[in-house]
Amino acid sequence: MKIGSVSLSSPVLLAPMAGITDFPFRKTVKNFGAGLVVSEMVASRTVLEAIKHEKIRQRLHFFEAQREAGPVSVQLVGYDPSIMAEAARFNEQLGVDLLDINMGCPVKKVVNTEAGAALMKDETLAANIIRAVVDAVRIPVTVKMRLGWDQNTQNAASLAKIAENEGAAAVTVHGRTRSQFYEGRADWEAIGDVKKAVSLPVIGNGDVVTETDAQNLLKISGCDAVMVGRGAWGKPWILHHMGKFLAGGTVPPPPTGEELYQVVLAHMALILDYYGAYRGVRIARKHLSWYSKGRTGSAPFRAAVNACDSEGELLKLVEHFKEVEAAD
């Protein structure tokens, strides 16, 4: 698959997720193999002050090993075309390969600024933002959206056509409206309506947890690629497995025992090194809990993880994965 001039090694992409797809998680997923991993959503206005803000620098951080294995993508969110354009130029100068415009975030603090999914209610402003960003950079620009604001205003096909006309290289569609947030089932057939409306690549997103889910979404929607979000929590290898499955290859079993321990240990070490002990432990807890989900003794293990307050305690808990096997 290609997005503009950028070639992807697999049609399985990691969704941008605030507070989740940080550098340690993106690197862990990419180490297994994925067509593309996208940064956390970053506010365009804050990007322009990135030198002053360590937290934003961390969100924008990428690494040469990732570039060797595939392209680097950053997602921007905002409502002012000129600021979005300036933030896009800043990222291009950093060496980013792809820029994604967020027009799908449903959370109140984002839509209340007329950004994220709120842009689906103002197609004129959405078009101005896409045009400004595309004109500002030489790298491909993509747009991530939902089906619409609510069930009565599902305009993803219309907005995708606008994105195509304004020079976007691809669109990603989450198969829910903003009013649904993450409730109910993603509508893969409605994503297919978007694919029929445009000629540029369309990436389907929503409720992709297993290899079969990825295959079914592509079959039902006719999309060019699939984007995985919550399905990757605690399973950074799943994108690689989906890619193998879609290509008709042999899908390896998920890691267990010593292999799983090494995966978890490496991820926790990245987190602690990147954020430092105090903040790192608190960020690591959610990932460690996700790794345990569906495994023997996961409930009491998660309780211990949530009570963990030091690097030493965290690493002792990681030892648990030397013995853990997937529950039936």
C-alpha positions as CSV (number, residue, x, y, z in Angstrom):
1,M,0.0,0.0,0.0
2,K,1.1,3.6,-0.7
3,I,0.0,6.8,0.9
4,G,1.1,9.5,-1.5
5,S,4.8,8.9,-2.1
6,V,5.2,6.8,1.1
7,S,5.2,3.0,0.8
8,L,3.9,0.9,3.7
9,S,5.1,-2.7,4.3
10,S,1.7,-3.9,5.6
11,P,-1.9,-2.8,5.3
12,V,-2.3,-3.0,9.1
13,L,-1.7,0.4,10.9
14,L,-1.6,1.4,14.6
15,A,-4.2,4.1,15.4
16,P,-3.1,7.3,17.2
17,M,-4.4,7.1,20.8
18,A,-4.0,9.9,23.4
19,G,-2.0,8.6,26.4
20,I,-1.3,5.3,24.7
21,T,0.7,5.5,21.5
22,D,3.7,7.2,23.1
23,F,7.3,6.5,22.0
24,P,7.7,3.3,24.1
25,F,4.5,1.7,22.8
26,R,5.0,2.7,19.2
27,K,8.6,1.3,19.3
28,T,7.3,-2.0,20.9
29,V,4.6,-2.4,18.2
30,K,7.0,-1.5,15.4
31,N,9.6,-4.0,16.7
32,F,7.1,-6.7,15.9
33,G,6.1,-5.2,12.5
34,A,3.3,-2.9,11.4
35,G,2.6,-0.9,8.3
36,L,2.5,2.4,10.2
37,V,2.5,3.6,13.8
38,V,1.0,7.1,14.4
39,S,1.8,9.4,17.3
40,E,-0.6,10.5,20.0
41,M,-2.8,13.4,18.9
42,V,-0.9,16.6,19.4
43,A,-2.6,20.0,19.6
44,S,-1.3,22.2,16.8
45,R,-1.2,25.4,19.0
46,T,1.0,23.6,21.5
47,V,3.3,22.1,18.8
48,L,4.5,25.7,18.1
49,E,5.8,25.9,21.7
50,A,7.3,22.4,21.6
51,I,10.8,23.6,22.6
52,K,9.4,24.9,25.9
53,H,7.2,21.8,26.7
54,E,8.9,18.6,27.5
55,K,5.6,16.7,27.4
56,I,4.9,17.8,23.9
57,R,8.5,17.0,22.8
58,Q,7.9,13.5,24.1
59,R,4.7,13.1,22.1
60,L,6.5,14.2,18.9
61,H,9.5,12.1,19.5
62,F,10.4,9.5,16.9
63,F,13.5,7.4,16.4
64,E,15.9,6.4,13.6
65,A,15.2,2.7,14.2
66,Q,11.6,3.3,13.4
67,R,12.5,5.2,10.2
68,E,14.6,2.2,9.1
69,A,11.6,-0.1,9.6
70,G,9.0,2.3,8.2
71,P,7.7,5.8,8.0
72,V,7.1,8.2,10.8
73,S,3.6,9.7,11.2
74,V,2.3,12.5,13.5
75,Q,-1.3,13.4,14.2
76,L,-2.3,17.1,14.6
77,V,-5.5,18.4,16.1
78,G,-6.8,22.0,15.9
79,Y,-9.3,24.4,14.4
80,D,-7.2,27.3,13.0
81,P,-5.9,26.7,9.5
82,S,-2.9,29.0,9.8
83,I,-1.8,27.4,13.1
84,M,-2.3,23.9,11.7
85,A,-0.2,24.8,8.7
86,E,2.6,26.2,10.8
87,A,2.6,23.1,13.1
88,A,2.7,20.9,10.0
89,R,5.8,22.8,8.7
90,F,7.4,22.4,12.1
91,N,6.9,18.6,12.0
92,E,8.1,18.3,8.4
93,Q,11.3,20.1,9.5
94,L,11.7,17.5,12.3
95,G,11.7,14.8,9.6
96,V,8.2,13.4,9.9
97,D,7.1,11.4,6.8
98,L,3.3,11.7,7.1
99,L,0.9,14.1,8.8
100,D,-2.6,13.2,9.9
101,I,-5.3,15.7,10.7
102,N,-7.7,14.7,13.5
103,M,-11.3,15.2,12.6
104,G,-12.6,12.3,14.7
105,C,-11.7,12.8,18.4
106,P,-15.0,12.7,20.4
107,V,-13.9,14.0,23.8
108,K,-15.6,17.1,25.1
109,K,-12.4,19.2,25.7
110,V,-11.5,18.8,22.1
111,V,-14.9,19.3,20.4
112,N,-15.6,22.3,22.6
113,T,-12.7,24.1,20.9
114,E,-14.4,23.2,17.5
115,A,-11.6,20.7,16.7
116,G,-11.6,16.9,16.4
117,A,-15.0,15.5,15.5
118,A,-16.6,18.9,15.7
119,L,-15.0,19.7,12.3
120,M,-17.5,17.2,10.7
121,K,-20.2,19.8,11.5
122,D,-18.3,22.5,9.6
123,E,-17.2,21.2,6.2
124,T,-16.0,24.6,5.1
125,L,-13.6,25.0,8.0
126,A,-12.6,21.3,7.5
127,A,-11.7,22.0,3.9
128,N,-9.8,25.2,4.8
129,I,-7.7,23.2,7.3
130,I,-6.9,20.4,4.9
131,R,-6.0,22.8,2.2
132,A,-3.8,24.9,4.5
133,V,-1.9,21.8,5.8
134,V,-1.5,20.3,2.3
135,D,-0.2,23.6,0.9
136,A,2.2,24.0,3.8
137,V,4.2,20.8,3.4
138,R,5.6,18.5,0.7
139,I,4.9,15.3,2.6
140,P,1.6,13.4,2.3
141,V,-1.3,14.5,4.5
142,T,-4.1,12.2,5.7
143,V,-7.4,12.8,7.5
144,K,-8.9,10.7,10.3
145,M,-12.7,11.1,10.8
146,R,-15.8,9.4,12.1
147,L,-19.0,8.5,10.3
148,G,-20.4,11.9,11.3
149,W,-21.5,13.8,14.4
150,D,-24.6,11.6,15.1
151,Q,-26.8,9.1,13.4
152,N,-28.7,11.9,11.6
153,T,-25.6,13.6,10.2
154,Q,-23.4,10.9,8.7
155,N,-21.3,12.9,6.3
156,A,-18.1,10.9,6.2
157,A,-18.4,10.3,2.5
158,S,-18.9,14.0,1.8
159,L,-16.0,15.0,4.0
160,A,-13.7,12.3,2.4
161,K,-14.5,13.7,-1.0
162,I,-13.6,17.2,0.2
163,A,-10.3,15.8,1.6
164,E,-9.6,14.2,-1.8
165,N,-10.4,17.5,-3.6
166,E,-8.1,19.4,-1.2
167,G,-5.2,17.1,-1.8
168,A,-5.2,14.7,1.0
169,A,-3.4,11.4,0.3
170,A,-5.7,9.1,2.3
171,V,-8.5,9.1,4.8
172,T,-9.2,6.9,7.9
173,V,-12.8,6.3,8.9
174,H,-13.8,5.1,12.4
175,G,-17.1,3.3,12.0
176,R,-18.9,5.2,14.7
177,T,-20.4,8.7,15.0
178,R,-19.2,11.2,17.6
179,S,-22.4,10.7,19.7
180,Q,-21.6,7.0,20.0
181,F,-18.1,7.6,21.4
182,Y,-17.0,3.9,21.6
183,E,-20.4,2.3,22.3
184,G,-22.1,-0.1,20.0
185,R,-20.6,-1.8,17.0
186,A,-18.5,-0.1,14.4
187,D,-20.4,0.0,11.1
188,W,-18.0,-1.4,8.5
189,E,-20.6,-1.2,5.7
190,A,-20.9,2.6,6.3
191,I,-17.1,2.8,6.0
192,G,-17.5,1.0,2.6
193,D,-19.8,3.8,1.5
194,V,-16.9,6.2,2.0
195,K,-14.6,4.0,0.0
196,K,-17.1,4.0,-2.9
197,A,-17.2,7.8,-2.8
198,V,-13.5,8.5,-3.3
199,S,-10.5,7.1,-5.3
200,L,-7.8,7.8,-2.7
201,P,-6.9,5.1,-0.2
202,V,-9.4,4.5,2.7
203,I,-8.4,3.0,6.0
204,G,-11.1,1.3,8.1
205,N,-11.0,1.6,11.9
206,G,-13.2,0.2,14.7
207,D,-13.6,-3.1,16.5
208,V,-10.6,-4.8,15.0
209,V,-9.3,-7.1,17.7
210,T,-8.5,-10.4,15.9
211,E,-6.9,-11.4,12.6
212,T,-10.4,-12.4,11.4
213,D,-11.7,-9.0,12.3
214,A,-9.1,-7.4,10.1
215,Q,-10.0,-9.7,7.2
216,N,-13.7,-9.1,7.7
217,L,-13.5,-5.3,7.8
218,L,-11.5,-5.3,4.6
219,K,-13.9,-7.7,2.9
220,I,-17.1,-5.8,4.0
221,S,-15.8,-2.3,3.5
222,G,-13.6,-2.8,0.5
223,C,-11.0,-0.6,2.2
224,D,-7.3,-0.5,1.4
225,A,-6.0,-1.0,4.9
226,V,-7.1,-1.5,8.5
227,M,-6.3,0.6,11.6
228,V,-6.0,-1.1,15.0
229,G,-6.7,0.8,18.2
230,R,-7.8,-0.8,21.5
231,G,-7.1,-4.3,20.0
232,A,-3.4,-3.6,20.4
233,W,-3.6,-2.9,24.1
234,G,-1.4,-5.5,25.8
235,K,-0.9,-7.2,22.4
236,P,1.7,-5.2,20.5
237,W,2.4,-8.2,18.3
238,I,-1.2,-8.4,17.0
239,L,-0.6,-6.0,14.0
240,H,2.2,-8.2,12.8
241,H,0.0,-11.3,13.2
242,M,-2.9,-9.6,11.3
243,G,-0.5,-8.7,8.5
244,K,0.7,-12.3,8.2
245,F,-2.9,-13.5,8.2
246,L,-4.0,-11.1,5.5
247,A,-1.1,-12.1,3.4
248,G,-2.0,-15.8,3.7
249,G,1.1,-16.6,5.7
250,T,1.4,-18.7,8.9
251,V,0.4,-16.7,12.0
252,P,2.7,-17.5,14.9
253,P,1.1,-18.2,18.3
254,P,1.0,-15.2,20.8
255,P,4.1,-15.1,23.0
256,T,3.9,-16.9,26.4
257,G,6.2,-17.8,29.2
258,E,9.8,-16.6,28.8
259,E,9.1,-15.0,25.4
260,L,6.2,-12.9,26.8
261,Y,8.4,-12.0,29.8
262,Q,11.0,-10.6,27.5
263,V,8.4,-8.5,25.5
264,V,6.9,-7.1,28.7
265,L,10.3,-6.4,30.3
266,A,11.6,-4.6,27.2
267,H,8.5,-2.4,27.1
268,M,8.6,-1.6,30.8
269,A,12.3,-0.7,30.4
270,L,11.5,1.7,27.6
271,I,8.8,3.4,29.6
272,L,11.1,3.8,32.7
273,D,14.0,5.1,30.6
274,Y,11.8,7.5,28.7
275,Y,9.7,9.0,31.5
276,G,11.9,8.4,34.6
277,A,10.9,6.2,37.6
278,Y,8.1,8.2,39.1
279,R,6.1,9.0,36.0
280,G,7.2,5.9,34.3
281,V,5.8,3.6,37.0
282,R,2.4,5.2,36.7
283,I,2.3,5.0,33.0
284,A,3.6,1.4,33.0
285,R,0.8,0.2,35.3
286,K,-1.9,0.4,32.6
287,H,0.2,-1.4,30.1
288,L,1.2,-4.1,32.5
289,S,-2.5,-4.7,33.4
290,W,-3.4,-5.0,29.7
291,Y,-0.6,-7.6,29.2
292,S,-2.2,-9.7,31.9
293,K,-5.8,-9.6,30.6
294,G,-7.2,-13.0,29.8
295,R,-4.4,-14.8,31.5
296,T,-4.4,-17.0,34.6
297,G,-4.7,-15.0,37.8
298,S,-5.1,-11.7,36.0
299,A,-7.6,-10.2,38.4
300,P,-5.4,-10.3,41.6
301,F,-2.4,-9.5,39.4
302,R,-4.0,-6.3,38.2
303,A,-4.9,-5.3,41.8
304,A,-1.3,-5.6,42.7
305,V,-0.2,-3.6,39.6
306,N,-2.6,-0.8,40.5
307,A,-1.1,-0.6,44.0
308,C,2.4,-0.6,42.7
309,D,4.3,2.6,43.6
310,S,8.0,2.0,42.8
311,E,10.3,0.8,40.0
312,G,11.4,-2.1,42.2
313,E,7.8,-3.3,42.8
314,L,7.1,-2.9,39.1
315,L,10.0,-5.1,38.0
316,K,9.1,-7.7,40.5
317,L,5.6,-7.9,39.0
318,V,7.1,-8.2,35.5
319,E,8.7,-11.4,36.8
320,H,5.2,-12.9,36.8
321,F,5.3,-13.2,33.1
322,K,8.1,-15.7,33.2
323,E,5.5,-18.3,34.2
324,V,2.2,-17.0,32.9
325,E,0.4,-18.8,30.2
326,A,-2.7,-17.8,28.3
327,A,-5.8,-18.9,30.0
328,D,-8.2,-21.3,28.1
